[in-house]
């Protein structure tokens, strides 16, 4: 039996993921420039920001409370905000697809839906 099968890792969570995703959503809603928000670009932004911030793993509800207080701390909160902002800037300037490629696909599929 493999090690991973011997234990229940379902409750091991990285709360930094929730914090980054919430911050990414907030910043994308208010971002002043027109940028690609296709699935690939948004996932790249999230991954880049998550690779920058310190992970906050928890196993219990108390761990959740601890991470909530960590976000209130100026240093961690500002690190998350800065990491998300930097990720948006980098990915929007260097998307992993050709410019307008993803947007054209999305527009084409939404046009097909409207015709249906």
N, C-alpha and C positions, 0 to 999 in steps of 0.2 A: 504494500500500500504506500502510495506516495505521501510525502510530508503534507502537502497541501490538502490532501483528502482526510487527514487525521484531525484537522482542526476546523472550526467554523470562523472563517475570515469575513463573513458577510457583514459583521458589525464594525469592521475596521474601515473608517471613513476619513478622507482628507477634507476637512472643512474649508481649507483654502480654496478648493474647487468651487464650493458654493459662493464664497466671498468674491472670487474672481469673476464668476459667471454673472452674479448680480451687478457687480461694478461694470462689467463689459456691457451689459444691457443698458444701464444708466448712461454710460458714456456714448454708446452708439445712438441712443435716442436724441442726444443733444449735440452730437458732433456737427460742427459747422460746415465741413466740406462734404461734397458728394463723393462717396466711396462705395466700393463693391461690398455688399452684405450677403453674398451668396454663402451657402453652407460651408464650402471649402475655406473661404476667407475668414469667416467667423470662427470656425474650428481652429484655423491657424493662429488667429489672434488669441484665443483662449489657451491653446497649448503653449504659445510663446510666453504669455503672462504667467502661466502656472510654472513654467520652467525657471522663472525669475524669482518668484516669491518663496519664502520659507514654507515648507509644508506644515500643516497643522492636523496631524492625525489624532483621531479619538476613537474610543471604543464604547463609551457610555454617554448617558445624558449629561453627566457632570462635565464630560469632555466638551460637549456642545456649549455648555455655559462658559467654560474656559475660553473657547475660541471666540464666542461672542464678546467677551471682555477684551480679548486680544485685538479685535477689530476696533474697539473703542480707544485703544492705545494709539497715540498719535503716530508712532513710528511704524507699526504694522499696517495701519490703515493707509498711511501715506505711501508706503511701499506697494501696496496693492493698487492704489489709484495710479501711481507712477508706472508700474509694470503694465497695467492695462492700457494706459495712454500710449506708452512706447510701442506696445504690440500693435495697436491700431495704426499708428504712424508707419511702422515698418512694413506691415502686411499691405496696407493701402498703397504704399509706394512700390512694393514688389510682390504683387499677387502671384500665386502659384499657377495661374492660367493667363492666357493672352488677354489683353484689355478688351472688355466688352464681350468676351466669349461666353462667360457664365451668364451675364446679364441678357445677352441675346437669346440664349437657351431658355431662360426663365420667361422672357417676354413672349417667345414663340409658344411655350406651353400654356401660358395664361391666355394667349389669343385663341388657342385651340379650345380651351375650356369655355371661353365666352361664346364661341360659335356653337358649342354643343347645346 
